[in-house]
Amino acid sequence: MTGALSPVHWLIIVGVLLLLFGAKKLPDLARSVGQSARVLRSEMRELSHESGSRTPDAAADQPSHAPLGAAVPATEQVRASQTGS
């Protein structure tokens, strides 16, 4: 396979990172990269929801979006299943 990194390549990359940042800073660096990726993903999701083509009347009929991870009340789930949405 061309383009795949072998275990030797990964060891060299890890060694260079250890030399550049030190062993104590790598966990913090990985954590900050992960947080940045989560923020970017959530912002992209919000942007795609906002850029949907809605008319003002249709937007008023739509329920507001709950934050990610928020529980939807059972009455909302029943109502959505009855209306087919």
All heavy atoms as a GROMACS GRO file, in nm:
protein
  622
    1MET      N    1   0.083  -0.119   0.000
    1MET     CA    2   0.000   0.000   0.000
    1MET      C    3   0.088   0.125   0.000
    1MET      O    4   0.171   0.141   0.087
    1MET     CB    5  -0.088   0.003   0.126
    1MET     CG    6  -0.209  -0.082   0.114
    1MET     SD    7  -0.328  -0.084   0.251
    1MET     CE    8  -0.259   0.006   0.383
    2THR      N    9   0.066   0.208  -0.093
    2THR     CA   10   0.140   0.332  -0.096
    2THR      C   11   0.067   0.436  -0.012
    2THR      O   12  -0.055   0.439  -0.007
    2THR     CB   13   0.155   0.384  -0.240
    2THR    OG1   14   0.026   0.404  -0.293
    2THR    CG2   15   0.232   0.287  -0.326
    3GLY      N   16   0.142   0.518   0.055
    3GLY     CA   17   0.081   0.623   0.134
    3GLY      C   18   0.054   0.584   0.278
    3GLY      O   19   0.027   0.669   0.360
    4ALA      N   20   0.061   0.456   0.312
    4ALA     CA   21   0.036   0.413   0.449
    4ALA      C   22   0.164   0.429   0.531
    4ALA      O   23   0.274   0.407   0.481
    4ALA     CB   24  -0.011   0.268   0.453
    5LEU      N   25   0.148   0.467   0.656
    5LEU     CA   26   0.263   0.483   0.743
    5LEU      C   27   0.293   0.351   0.814
    5LEU      O   28   0.203   0.289   0.871
    5LEU     CB   29   0.237   0.592   0.847
    5LEU     CG   30   0.223   0.734   0.793
    5LEU    CD1   31   0.189   0.830   0.904
    5LEU    CD2   32   0.349   0.778   0.723
    6SER      N   33   0.418   0.313   0.812
    6SER     CA   34   0.458   0.190   0.880
    6SER      C   35   0.484   0.221   1.028
    6SER      O   36   0.493   0.338   1.067
    6SER     CB   37   0.584   0.134   0.814
    6SER     OG   38   0.695   0.218   0.842
    7PRO      N   39   0.495   0.119   1.111
    7PRO     CA   40   0.523   0.143   1.254
    7PRO      C   41   0.652   0.223   1.276
    7PRO      O   42   0.660   0.303   1.370
    7PRO     CB   43   0.535   0.001   1.312
    7PRO     CG   44   0.451  -0.083   1.222
    7PRO     CD   45   0.467  -0.023   1.086
    8VAL      N   46   0.750   0.206   1.190
    8VAL     CA   47   0.874   0.283   1.204
    8VAL      C   48   0.847   0.431   1.184
    8VAL      O   49   0.899   0.516   1.257
    8VAL     CB   50   0.980   0.231   1.102
    8VAL    CG1   51   1.104   0.318   1.103
    8VAL    CG2   52   1.014   0.086   1.131
    9HIS      N   53   0.763   0.463   1.085
    9HIS     CA   54   0.728   0.604   1.062
    9HIS      C   55   0.658   0.664   1.184
    9HIS      O   56   0.685   0.778   1.223
    9HIS     CB   57   0.638   0.618   0.939
    9HIS     CG   58   0.707   0.588   0.811
    9HIS    ND1   59   0.668   0.486   0.729
    9HIS    CD2   60   0.814   0.647   0.751
    9HIS    CE1   61   0.747   0.483   0.623
    9HIS    NE2   62   0.836   0.579   0.634
   10TRP      N   63   0.565   0.588   1.244
   10TRP     CA   64   0.493   0.637   1.362
   10TRP      C   65   0.590   0.660   1.478
   10TRP      O   66   0.576   0.758   1.552
   10TRP     CB   67   0.382   0.540   1.403
   10TRP     CG   68   0.263   0.549   1.314
   10TRP    CD1   69   0.220   0.457   1.223
   10TRP    CD2   70   0.172   0.658   1.304
   10TRP    NE1   71   0.109   0.501   1.158
   10TRP    CE2   72   0.076   0.626   1.206
   10TRP    CE3   73   0.161   0.781   1.368
   10TRP    CZ2   74  -0.028   0.710   1.171
   10TRP    CZ3   75   0.057   0.865   1.333
   10TRP    CH2   76  -0.036   0.831   1.236
   11LEU      N   77   0.687   0.572   1.497
   11LEU     CA   78   0.785   0.590   1.605
   11LEU      C   79   0.867   0.716   1.582
   11LEU      O   80   0.897   0.790   1.677
   11LEU     CB   81   0.876   0.468   1.614
   11LEU     CG   82   0.814   0.341   1.673
   11LEU    CD1   83   0.911   0.225   1.664
   11LEU    CD2   84   0.773   0.366   1.817
   12ILE      N   85   0.904   0.743   1.459
   12ILE     CA   86   0.980   0.864   1.429
   12ILE      C   87   0.895   0.988   1.458
   12ILE      O   88   0.943   1.085   1.518
   12ILE     CB   89   1.029   0.862   1.282
   12ILE    CG1   90   1.133   0.752   1.264
   12ILE    CG2   91   1.083   0.999   1.240
   12ILE    CD1   92   1.173   0.727   1.121
   13ILE      N   93   0.768   0.984   1.419
   13ILE     CA   94   0.679   1.099   1.443
   13ILE      C   95   0.663   1.123   1.593
   13ILE      O   96   0.673   1.236   1.641
   13ILE     CB   97   0.542   1.076   1.376
   13ILE    CG1   98   0.558   1.082   1.224
   13ILE    CG2   99   0.440   1.177   1.424
   13ILE    CD1  100   0.436   1.038   1.147
   14VAL      N  101   0.640   1.017   1.670
   14VAL     CA  102   0.625   1.030   1.815
   14VAL      C  103   0.754   1.082   1.877
   14VAL      O  104   0.752   1.168   1.966
   14VAL     CB  105   0.583   0.895   1.877
   14VAL    CG1  106   0.592   0.899   2.029
   14VAL    CG2  107   0.442   0.861   1.834
   15GLY      N  108   0.869   1.033   1.829
   15GLY     CA  109   0.997   1.080   1.881
   15GLY      C  110   1.018   1.229   1.856
   15GLY      O  111   1.064   1.302   1.945
   16VAL      N  112   0.986   1.275   1.737
   16VAL     CA  113   0.999   1.417   1.705
   16VAL      C  114   0.906   1.501   1.793
   16VAL      O  115   0.946   1.606   1.845
   16VAL     CB  116   0.973   1.441   1.554
   16VAL    CG1  117   0.960   1.590   1.524
   16VAL    CG2  118   1.083   1.378   1.471
   17LEU      N  119   0.782   1.454   1.812
   17LEU     CA  120   0.688   1.527   1.898
   17LEU      C  121   0.739   1.534   2.041
   17LEU      O  122   0.727   1.638   2.107
   17LEU     CB  123   0.550   1.462   1.894
   17LEU     CG  124   0.472   1.480   1.763
   17LEU    CD1  125   0.343   1.398   1.766
   17LEU    CD2  126   0.442   1.626   1.740
   18LEU      N  127   0.795   1.424   2.091
   18LEU     CA  128   0.851   1.426   2.226
   18LEU      C  129   0.967   1.524   2.237
   18LEU      O  130   0.980   1.595   2.339
   18LEU     CB  131   0.898   1.285   2.266
   18LEU     CG  132   0.789   1.189   2.309
   18LEU    CD1  133   0.847   1.048   2.326
   18LEU    CD2  134   0.726   1.235   2.438
   19LEU      N  135   1.051   1.530   2.136
   19LEU     CA  136   1.162   1.625   2.138
   19LEU      C  137   1.112   1.770   2.133
   19LEU      O  138   1.166   1.857   2.199
   19LEU     CB  139   1.257   1.598   2.021
   19LEU     CG  140   1.347   1.475   2.033
   19LEU    CD1  141   1.423   1.453   1.904
   19LEU    CD2  142   1.443   1.492   2.149
   20LEU      N  143   1.010   1.795   2.051
   20LEU     CA  144   0.961   1.932   2.035
   20LEU      C  145   0.885   1.982   2.158
   20LEU      O  146   0.903   2.095   2.202
   20LEU     CB  147   0.872   1.943   1.912
   20LEU     CG  148   0.941   1.934   1.777
   20LEU    CD1  149   0.838   1.934   1.665
   20LEU    CD2  150   1.038   2.049   1.759
   21PHE      N  151   0.797   1.899   2.211
   21PHE     CA  152   0.706   1.945   2.315
   21PHE      C  153   0.737   1.891   2.454
   21PHE      O  154   0.692   1.947   2.553
   21PHE     CB  155   0.561   1.907   2.279
   21PHE     CG  156   0.514   1.972   2.152
   21PHE    CD1  157   0.501   1.898   2.037
   21PHE    CD2  158   0.487   2.107   2.148
   21PHE    CE1  159   0.459   1.956   1.920
   21PHE    CE2  160   0.445   2.167   2.031
   21PHE     CZ  161   0.432   2.091   1.916
   22GLY      N  162   0.809   1.784   2.465
   22GLY     CA  163   0.836   1.724   2.594
   22GLY      C  164   0.722   1.633   2.636
   22GLY      O  165   0.606   1.650   2.596
   23ALA      N  166   0.752   1.535   2.718
   23ALA     CA  167   0.654   1.434   2.760
   23ALA      C  168   0.542   1.494   2.846
   23ALA      O  169   0.429   1.446   2.844
   23ALA     CB  170   0.723   1.321   2.835
   24LYS      N  171   0.572   1.600   2.921
   24LYS     CA  172   0.471   1.659   3.010
   24LYS      C  173   0.367   1.742   2.933
   24LYS      O  174   0.254   1.754   2.976
   24LYS     CB  175   0.538   1.746   3.115
   24LYS     CG  176   0.620   1.666   3.213
   24LYS     CD  177   0.680   1.753   3.318
   24LYS     CE  178   0.762   1.670   3.413
   24LYS     NZ  179   0.821   1.751   3.519
   25LYS      N  180   0.405   1.797   2.821
   25LYS     CA  181   0.315   1.885   2.746
   25LYS      C  182   0.227   1.810   2.647
   25LYS      O  183   0.124   1.862   2.604
   25LYS     CB  184   0.395   1.990   2.670
   25LYS     CG  185   0.477   2.079   2.758
   25LYS     CD  186   0.428   2.217   2.748
   25LYS     CE  187   0.517   2.303   2.839
   25LYS     NZ  188   0.472   2.435   2.847
   26LEU      N  189   0.262   1.690   2.607
   26LEU     CA  190   0.186   1.618   2.505
   26LEU      C  191   0.041   1.589   2.546
   26LEU      O  192  -0.049   1.608   2.464
   26LEU     CB  193   0.257   1.488   2.465
   26LEU     CG  194   0.374   1.506   2.369
   26LEU    CD1  195   0.437   1.372   2.338
   26LEU    CD2  196   0.332   1.575   2.243
   27PRO      N  197   0.012   1.543   2.669
   27PRO     CA  198  -0.129   1.523   2.705
   27PRO      C  199  -0.211   1.652   2.698
   27PRO      O  200  -0.325   1.651   2.652
   27PRO     CB  201  -0.124   1.468   2.847
   27PRO     CG  202   0.012   1.408   2.859
   27PRO     CD  203   0.101   1.493   2.773
   28ASP      N  204  -0.153   1.763   2.742
   28ASP     CA  205  -0.224   1.891   2.733
   28ASP      C  206  -0.247   1.932   2.589
   28ASP      O  207  -0.352   1.984   2.554
   28ASP     CB  208  -0.145   2.001   2.806
   28ASP     CG  209  -0.139   1.979   2.955
   28ASP    OD1  210  -0.232   1.914   3.010
   28ASP    OD2  211  -0.042   2.027   3.018
   29LEU      N  212  -0.148   1.908   2.505
   29LEU     CA  213  -0.160   1.940   2.363
   29LEU      C  214  -0.271   1.857   2.298
   29LEU      O  215  -0.355   1.910   2.225
   29LEU     CB  216  -0.027   1.916   2.291
   29LEU     CG  217  -0.023   1.942   2.142
   29LEU    CD1  218  -0.042   2.090   2.114
   29LEU    CD2  219   0.107   1.893   2.084
   30ALA      N  220  -0.273   1.728   2.328
   30ALA     CA  221  -0.377   1.640   2.272
   30ALA      C  222  -0.515   1.680   2.322
   30ALA      O  223  -0.613   1.679   2.246
   30ALA     CB  224  -0.348   1.495   2.309
   31ARG      N  225  -0.526   1.717   2.448
   31ARG     CA  226  -0.654   1.759   2.505
   31ARG      C  227  -0.704   1.887   2.438
   31ARG      O  228  -0.822   1.898   2.402
   31ARG     CB  229  -0.638   1.781   2.655
   31ARG     CG  230  -0.768   1.802   2.729
   31ARG     CD  231  -0.749   1.812   2.881
   31ARG     NE  232  -0.680   1.695   2.933
   31ARG     CZ  233  -0.558   1.696   2.989
   31ARG    NH1  234  -0.490   1.809   2.999
   31ARG    NH2  235  -0.503   1.585   3.034
   32SER      N  236  -0.615   1.983   2.416
   32SER     CA  237  -0.658   2.109   2.353
   32SER      C  238  -0.696   2.088   2.206
   32SER      O  239  -0.789   2.151   2.157
   32SER     CB  240  -0.549   2.214   2.366
   32SER     OG  241  -0.437   2.180   2.289
   33VAL      N  242  -0.627   1.997   2.138
   33VAL     CA  243  -0.664   1.966   1.999
   33VAL      C  244  -0.801   1.901   1.996
   33VAL      O  245  -0.885   1.933   1.911
   33VAL     CB  246  -0.556   1.876   1.933
   33VAL    CG1  247  -0.606   1.819   1.802
   33VAL    CG2  248  -0.429   1.954   1.911
   34GLY      N  249  -0.829   1.810   2.089
   34GLY     CA  250  -0.960   1.745   2.096
   34GLY      C  251  -1.072   1.844   2.125
   34GLY      O  252  -1.178   1.839   2.063
   35GLN      N  253  -1.048   1.936   2.218
   35GLN     CA  254  -1.148   2.038   2.249
   35GLN      C  255  -1.173   2.128   2.128
   35GLN      O  256  -1.287   2.163   2.098
   35GLN     CB  257  -1.104   2.122   2.369
   35GLN     CG  258  -1.114   2.049   2.500
   35GLN     CD  259  -1.056   2.130   2.615
   35GLN    OE1  260  -0.983   2.227   2.594
   35GLN    NE2  261  -1.088   2.090   2.736
   36SER      N  262  -1.066   2.165   2.059
   36SER     CA  263  -1.082   2.249   1.940
   36SER      C  264  -1.163   2.176   1.832
   36SER      O  265  -1.247   2.237   1.766
   36SER     CB  266  -0.945   2.287   1.884
   36SER     OG  267  -0.873   2.361   1.978
   37ALA      N  268  -1.139   2.048   1.816
   37ALA     CA  269  -1.214   1.971   1.716
   37ALA      C  270  -1.361   1.963   1.753
   37ALA      O  271  -1.448   1.975   1.666
   37ALA     CB  272  -1.155   1.830   1.702
   38ARG      N  273  -1.392   1.945   1.882
   38ARG     CA  274  -1.533   1.940   1.926
   38ARG      C  275  -1.602   2.074   1.904
   38ARG      O  276  -1.717   2.079   1.858
   38ARG     CB  277  -1.542   1.900   2.073
   38ARG     CG  278  -1.531   1.752   2.096
   38ARG     CD  279  -1.570   1.716   2.237
   38ARG     NE  280  -1.482   1.774   2.338
   38ARG     CZ  281  -1.368   1.720   2.379
   38ARG    NH1  282  -1.327   1.608   2.327
   38ARG    NH2  283  -1.295   1.779   2.470
   39VAL      N  284  -1.533   2.184   1.935
   39VAL     CA  285  -1.592   2.316   1.915
   39VAL      C  286  -1.616   2.341   1.766
   39VAL      O  287  -1.723   2.388   1.727
   39VAL     CB  288  -1.500   2.426   1.976
   39VAL    CG1  289  -1.543   2.564   1.930
   39VAL    CG2  290  -1.500   2.417   2.126
   40LEU      N  291  -1.519   2.306   1.683
   40LEU     CA  292  -1.534   2.324   1.539
   40LEU      C  293  -1.652   2.243   1.486
   40LEU      O  294  -1.733   2.294   1.409
   40LEU     CB  295  -1.406   2.284   1.467
   40LEU     CG  296  -1.410   2.293   1.315
   40LEU    CD1  297  -1.426   2.438   1.271
   40LEU    CD2  298  -1.284   2.232   1.257
   41ARG      N  299  -1.663   2.118   1.531
   41ARG     CA  300  -1.773   2.032   1.485
   41ARG      C  301  -1.908   2.088   1.528
   41ARG      O  302  -2.002   2.092   1.448
   41ARG     CB  303  -1.753   1.892   1.543
   41ARG     CG  304  -1.828   1.786   1.470
   41ARG     CD  305  -1.798   1.647   1.521
   41ARG     NE  306  -1.658   1.628   1.558
   41ARG     CZ  307  -1.617   1.565   1.667
   41ARG    NH1  308  -1.703   1.514   1.751
   41ARG    NH2  309  -1.490   1.552   1.693
   42SER      N  310  -1.919   2.137   1.652
   42SER     CA  311  -2.047   2.191   1.697
   42SER      C  312  -2.082   2.320   1.623
   42SER      O  313  -2.198   2.343   1.589
   42SER     CB  314  -2.047   2.213   1.848
   42SER     OG  315  -1.958   2.318   1.883
   43GLU      N  316  -1.982   2.404   1.596
   43GLU     CA  317  -2.007   2.527   1.522
   43GLU      C  318  -2.050   2.496   1.378
   43GLU      O  319  -2.139   2.563   1.325
   43GLU     CB  320  -1.882   2.616   1.521
   43GLU     CG  321  -1.848   2.675   1.656
   43GLU     CD  322  -1.952   2.772   1.706
   43GLU    OE1  323  -2.014   2.843   1.625
   43GLU    OE2  324  -1.973   2.776   1.829
   44MET      N  325  -1.990   2.397   1.316
   44MET     CA  326  -2.028   2.359   1.180
   44MET      C  327  -2.171   2.306   1.179
   44MET      O  328  -2.248   2.333   1.087
   44MET     CB  329  -1.932   2.255   1.124
   44MET     CG  330  -1.792   2.307   1.101
   44MET     SD  331  -1.785   2.437   0.980
   44MET     CE  332  -1.820   2.345   0.833
   45ARG      N  333  -2.208   2.230   1.282
   45ARG     CA  334  -2.343   2.176   1.291
   45ARG      C  335  -2.444   2.291   1.306
   45ARG      O  336  -2.548   2.292   1.240
   45ARG     CB  337  -2.352   2.082   1.412
   45ARG     CG  338  -2.441   1.963   1.388
   45ARG     CD  339  -2.443   1.869   1.506
   45ARG     NE  340  -2.325   1.784   1.504
   45ARG     CZ  341  -2.248   1.758   1.607
   45ARG    NH1  342  -2.273   1.809   1.724
   45ARG    NH2  343  -2.143   1.678   1.596
   46GLU      N  344  -2.414   2.388   1.393
   46GLU     CA  345  -2.503   2.503   1.410
   46GLU      C  346  -2.514   2.583   1.281
   46GLU      O  347  -2.622   2.627   1.244
   46GLU     CB  348  -2.450   2.593   1.522
   46GLU     CG  349  -2.473   2.537   1.660
   46GLU     CD  350  -2.420   2.632   1.767
   46GLU    OE1  351  -2.415   2.755   1.740
   46GLU    OE2  352  -2.385   2.583   1.874
   47LEU      N  353  -2.403   2.601   1.212
   47LEU     CA  354  -2.403   2.677   1.088
   47LEU      C  355  -2.488   2.608   0.982
   47LEU      O  356  -2.563   2.674   0.910
   47LEU     CB  357  -2.260   2.694   1.038
   47LEU     CG  358  -2.240   2.787   0.919
   47LEU    CD1  359  -2.278   2.929   0.959
   47LEU    CD2  360  -2.096   2.782   0.873
   48SER      N  361  -2.480   2.476   0.976
   48SER     CA  362  -2.560   2.405   0.876
   48SER      C  363  -2.709   2.411   0.910
   48SER      O  364  -2.793   2.416   0.822
   48SER     CB  365  -2.515   2.260   0.863
   48SER     OG  366  -2.544   2.188   0.980
   49HIS      N  367  -2.743   2.413   1.039
   49HIS     CA  368  -2.884   2.427   1.079
   49HIS      C  369  -2.936   2.567   1.046
   49HIS      O  370  -3.050   2.584   1.003
   49HIS     CB  371  -2.902   2.401   1.228
   49HIS     CG  372  -2.896   2.257   1.265
   49HIS    ND1  373  -2.987   2.164   1.220
   49HIS    CD2  374  -2.809   2.189   1.344
   49HIS    CE1  375  -2.956   2.047   1.268
   49HIS    NE2  376  -2.848   2.059   1.344
   50GLU      N  377  -2.852   2.668   1.067
   50GLU     CA  378  -2.895   2.806   1.042
   50GLU      C  379  -2.906   2.836   0.893
   50GLU      O  380  -2.988   2.916   0.852
   50GLU     CB  381  -2.796   2.903   1.106
   50GLU     CG  382  -2.803   2.905   1.256
   50GLU     CD  383  -2.696   2.993   1.317
   50GLU    OE1  384  -2.618   3.056   1.241
   50GLU    OE2  385  -2.690   3.000   1.440
   51SER      N  386  -2.824   2.773   0.811
   51SER     CA  387  -2.823   2.805   0.670
   51SER      C  388  -2.930   2.730   0.592
   51SER      O  389  -2.941   2.748   0.472
   51SER     CB  390  -2.686   2.774   0.609
   51SER     OG  391  -2.663   2.635   0.610
   52GLY      N  392  -3.009   2.646   0.660
   52GLY     CA  393  -3.118   2.576   0.592
   52GLY      C  394  -3.217   2.676   0.536
   52GLY      O  395  -3.239   2.782   0.591
   53SER      N  396  -3.277   2.643   0.423
   53SER     CA  397  -3.369   2.737   0.359
   53SER      C  398  -3.506   2.727   0.424
   53SER      O  399  -3.588   2.642   0.390
   53SER     CB  400  -3.378   2.708   0.209
   53SER     OG  401  -3.423   2.576   0.190
   54ARG      N  402  -3.531   2.814   0.520
   54ARG     CA  403  -3.660   2.818   0.588
   54ARG      C  404  -3.726   2.952   0.559
   54ARG      O  405  -3.661   3.056   0.554
   54ARG     CB  406  -3.642   2.809   0.739
   54ARG     CG  407  -3.599   2.677   0.788
   54ARG     CD  408  -3.608   2.680   0.939
   54ARG     NE  409  -3.542   2.568   0.999
   54ARG     CZ  410  -3.518   2.557   1.127
   54ARG    NH1  411  -3.552   2.652   1.209
   54ARG    NH2  412  -3.460   2.450   1.175
   55THR      N  413  -3.853   2.949   0.544
   55THR     CA  414  -3.928   3.074   0.535
   55THR      C  415  -3.958   3.119   0.677
   55THR      O  416  -3.958   3.039   0.769
   55THR     CB  417  -4.060   3.054   0.458
   55THR    OG1  418  -4.138   2.958   0.528
   55THR    CG2  419  -4.033   3.006   0.316
   56PRO      N  420  -3.987   3.247   0.700
   56PRO     CA  421  -4.017   3.293   0.835
   56PRO      C  422  -4.136   3.218   0.896
   56PRO      O  423  -4.137   3.188   1.014
   56PRO     CB  424  -4.047   3.441   0.818
   56PRO     CG  425  -3.976   3.480   0.692
   56PRO     CD  426  -3.979   3.358   0.606
   57ASP      N  427  -4.238   3.186   0.815
   57ASP     CA  428  -4.354   3.115   0.869
   57ASP      C  429  -4.317   2.973   0.909
   57ASP      O  430  -4.360   2.923   1.012
   57ASP     CB  431  -4.467   3.110   0.766
   57ASP     CG  432  -4.521   3.249   0.736
   57ASP    OD1  433  -4.507   3.338   0.822
   57ASP    OD2  434  -4.576   3.267   0.626
   58ALA      N  435  -4.237   2.907   0.827
   58ALA     CA  436  -4.196   2.770   0.858
   58ALA      C  437  -4.106   2.767   0.981
   58ALA      O  438  -4.112   2.675   1.061
   58ALA     CB  439  -4.124   2.708   0.739
   59ALA      N  440  -4.024   2.870   0.998
   59ALA     CA  441  -3.936   2.874   1.114
   59ALA      C  442  -4.017   2.891   1.242
   59ALA      O  443  -3.982   2.839   1.347
   59ALA     CB  444  -3.835   2.988   1.100
   60ALA      N  445  -4.127   2.966   1.236
   60ALA     CA  446  -4.212   2.984   1.354
   60ALA      C  447  -4.284   2.856   1.392
   60ALA      O  448  -4.309   2.831   1.509
   60ALA     CB  449  -4.312   3.096   1.329
   61ASP      N  450  -4.317   2.772   1.292
   61ASP     CA  451  -4.385   2.646   1.319
   61ASP      C  452  -4.292   2.540   1.374
   61ASP      O  453  -4.336   2.447   1.438
   61ASP     CB  454  -4.452   2.594   1.192
   61ASP     CG  455  -4.565   2.684   1.146
   61ASP    OD1  456  -4.616   2.763   1.227
   61ASP    OD2  457  -4.600   2.674   1.027
   62GLN      N  458  -4.162   2.552   1.345
   62GLN     CA  459  -4.065   2.452   1.388
   62GLN      C  460  -4.036   2.471   1.536
   62GLN      O  461  -4.019   2.583   1.583
   62GLN     CB  462  -3.934   2.468   1.310
   62GLN     CG  463  -3.947   2.445   1.163
   62GLN     CD  464  -3.945   2.297   1.130
   62GLN    OE1  465  -3.897   2.218   1.208
   62GLN    NE2  466  -3.999   2.261   1.015
   63PRO      N  467  -4.026   2.361   1.613
   63PRO     CA  468  -3.984   2.374   1.753
   63PRO      C  469  -3.837   2.413   1.758
   63PRO      O  470  -3.760   2.382   1.667
   63PRO     CB  471  -4.007   2.235   1.811
   63PRO     CG  472  -4.002   2.143   1.694
   63PRO     CD  473  -4.054   2.223   1.577
   64SER      N  474  -3.798   2.483   1.865
   64SER     CA  475  -3.659   2.521   1.878
   64SER      C  476  -3.575   2.397   1.903
   64SER      O  477  -3.621   2.301   1.961
   64SER     CB  478  -3.641   2.621   1.992
   64SER     OG  479  -3.677   2.560   2.114
   65HIS      N  480  -3.451   2.401   1.857
   65HIS     CA  481  -3.361   2.287   1.871
   65HIS      C  482  -3.306   2.285   2.012
   65HIS      O  483  -3.256   2.386   2.062
   65HIS     CB  484  -3.247   2.294   1.771
   65HIS     CG  485  -3.293   2.280   1.630
   65HIS    ND1  486  -3.331   2.160   1.578
   65HIS    CD2  487  -3.310   2.370   1.531
   65HIS    CE1  488  -3.368   2.175   1.453
   65HIS    NE2  489  -3.356   2.303   1.422
   66ALA      N  490  -3.314   2.170   2.077
   66ALA     CA  491  -3.256   2.153   2.209
   66ALA      C  492  -3.106   2.138   2.195
   66ALA      O  493  -3.057   2.090   2.093
   66ALA     CB  494  -3.316   2.030   2.277
   67PRO      N  495  -3.028   2.178   2.296
   67PRO     CA  496  -2.884   2.157   2.290
   67PRO      C  497  -2.851   2.009   2.278
   67PRO      O  498  -2.929   1.924   2.321
   67PRO     CB  499  -2.832   2.213   2.422
   67PRO     CG  500  -2.947   2.283   2.486
   67PRO     CD  501  -3.071   2.242   2.416
   68LEU      N  502  -2.735   1.981   2.220
   68LEU     CA  503  -2.694   1.842   2.204
   68LEU      C  504  -2.686   1.775   2.340
   68LEU      O  505  -2.636   1.831   2.436
   68LEU     CB  506  -2.558   1.834   2.136
   68LEU     CG  507  -2.556   1.882   1.992
   68LEU    CD1  508  -2.414   1.876   1.939
   68LEU    CD2  509  -2.647   1.800   1.906
   69GLY      N  510  -2.738   1.654   2.348
   69GLY     CA  511  -2.734   1.579   2.472
   69GLY      C  512  -2.852   1.607   2.565
   69GLY      O  513  -2.865   1.546   2.669
   70ALA      N  514  -2.936   1.704   2.529
   70ALA     CA  515  -3.050   1.735   2.613
   70ALA      C  516  -3.161   1.634   2.587
   70ALA      O  517  -3.181   1.588   2.476
   70ALA     CB  518  -3.101   1.876   2.584
   71ALA      N  519  -3.232   1.599   2.692
   71ALA     CA  520  -3.340   1.502   2.678
   71ALA      C  521  -3.464   1.570   2.619
   71ALA      O  522  -3.495   1.684   2.650
   71ALA     CB  523  -3.374   1.444   2.814
   72VAL      N  524  -3.533   1.499   2.532
   72VAL     CA  525  -3.656   1.548   2.474
   72VAL      C  526  -3.770   1.496   2.561
   72VAL      O  527  -3.777   1.377   2.589
   72VAL     CB  528  -3.673   1.498   2.328
   72VAL    CG1  529  -3.806   1.542   2.271
   72VAL    CG2  530  -3.558   1.546   2.244
   73PRO      N  531  -3.859   1.584   2.607
   73PRO     CA  532  -3.969   1.537   2.691
   73PRO      C  533  -4.053   1.433   2.619
   73PRO      O  534  -4.065   1.434   2.496
   73PRO     CB  535  -4.051   1.665   2.716
   73PRO     CG  536  -3.959   1.777   2.686
   73PRO     CD  537  -3.861   1.727   2.587
   74ALA      N  538  -4.110   1.342   2.696
   74ALA     CA  539  -4.188   1.233   2.638
   74ALA      C  540  -4.307   1.285   2.558
   74ALA      O  541  -4.343   1.227   2.456
   74ALA     CB  542  -4.236   1.139   2.749
   75THR      N  543  -4.367   1.397   2.601
   75THR     CA  544  -4.481   1.451   2.527
   75THR      C  545  -4.439   1.495   2.388
   75THR      O  546  -4.514   1.479   2.293
   75THR     CB  547  -4.544   1.569   2.602
   75THR    OG1  548  -4.444   1.668   2.626
   75THR    CG2  549  -4.606   1.523   2.733
   76GLU      N  550  -4.318   1.549   2.374
   76GLU     CA  551  -4.268   1.590   2.244
   76GLU      C  552  -4.246   1.469   2.155
   76GLU      O  553  -4.275   1.472   2.037
   76GLU     CB  554  -4.138   1.670   2.257
   76GLU     CG  555  -4.157   1.806   2.318
   76GLU     CD  556  -4.234   1.900   2.228
   76GLU    OE1  557  -4.222   1.891   2.105
   76GLU    OE2  558  -4.310   1.981   2.282
   77GLN      N  559  -4.194   1.359   2.214
   77GLN     CA  560  -4.171   1.238   2.137
   77GLN      C  561  -4.303   1.180   2.088
   77GLN      O  562  -4.313   1.139   1.974
   77GLN     CB  563  -4.097   1.134   2.220
   77GLN     CG  564  -3.954   1.175   2.249
   77GLN     CD  565  -3.886   1.076   2.341
   77GLN    OE1  566  -3.949   0.992   2.403
   77GLN    NE2  567  -3.754   1.088   2.353
   78VAL      N  568  -4.406   1.179   2.173
   78VAL     CA  569  -4.535   1.125   2.135
   78VAL      C  570  -4.598   1.211   2.027
   78VAL      O  571  -4.649   1.162   1.927
   78VAL     CB  572  -4.628   1.115   2.259
   78VAL    CG1  573  -4.769   1.081   2.217
   78VAL    CG2  574  -4.574   1.012   2.356
   79ARG      N  575  -4.592   1.343   2.045
   79ARG     CA  576  -4.648   1.436   1.948
   79ARG      C  577  -4.579   1.419   1.812
   79ARG      O  578  -4.644   1.420   1.708
   79ARG     CB  579  -4.635   1.580   1.997
   79ARG     CG  580  -4.712   1.678   1.915
   79ARG     CD  581  -4.706   1.820   1.969
   79ARG     NE  582  -4.737   1.826   2.110
   79ARG     CZ  583  -4.671   1.903   2.198
   79ARG    NH1  584  -4.573   1.978   2.157
   79ARG    NH2  585  -4.704   1.904   2.323
   80ALA      N  586  -4.447   1.404   1.812
   80ALA     CA  587  -4.373   1.388   1.686
   80ALA      C  588  -4.411   1.256   1.618
   80ALA      O  589  -4.423   1.250   1.496
   80ALA     CB  590  -4.223   1.392   1.713
   81SER      N  591  -4.432   1.151   1.696
   81SER     CA  592  -4.469   1.023   1.634
   81SER      C  593  -4.610   1.026   1.580
   81SER      O  594  -4.642   0.961   1.481
   81SER     CB  595  -4.452   0.909   1.734
   81SER     OG  596  -4.545   0.921   1.839
   82GLN      N  597  -4.699   1.106   1.641
   82GLN     CA  598  -4.836   1.115   1.593
   82GLN      C  599  -4.847   1.197   1.467
   82GLN      O  600  -4.929   1.169   1.380
   82GLN     CB  601  -4.926   1.175   1.702
   82GLN     CG  602  -4.948   1.083   1.820
   82GLN     CD  603  -5.024   1.152   1.932
   82GLN    OE1  604  -5.042   1.272   1.930
   82GLN    NE2  605  -5.065   1.074   2.030
   83THR      N  606  -4.762   1.299   1.455
   83THR     CA  607  -4.769   1.385   1.336
   83THR      C  608  -4.684   1.330   1.222
   83THR      O  609  -4.691   1.381   1.112
   83THR     CB  610  -4.721   1.529   1.370
   83THR    OG1  611  -4.586   1.522   1.416
   83THR    CG2  612  -4.811   1.594   1.470
   84GLY      N  613  -4.602   1.229   1.252
   84GLY     CA  614  -4.522   1.167   1.147
   84GLY      C  615  -4.394   1.239   1.117
   84GLY      O  616  -4.328   1.216   1.018
   85SER      N  617  -4.350   1.331   1.204
   85SER     CA  618  -4.224   1.402   1.178
   85SER      C  619  -4.112   1.345   1.257
   85SER      O  620  -4.116   1.258   1.332
   85SER     CB  621  -4.237   1.549   1.211
   85SER     OG  622  -4.287   1.569   1.340
   0.00000   0.00000   0.00000
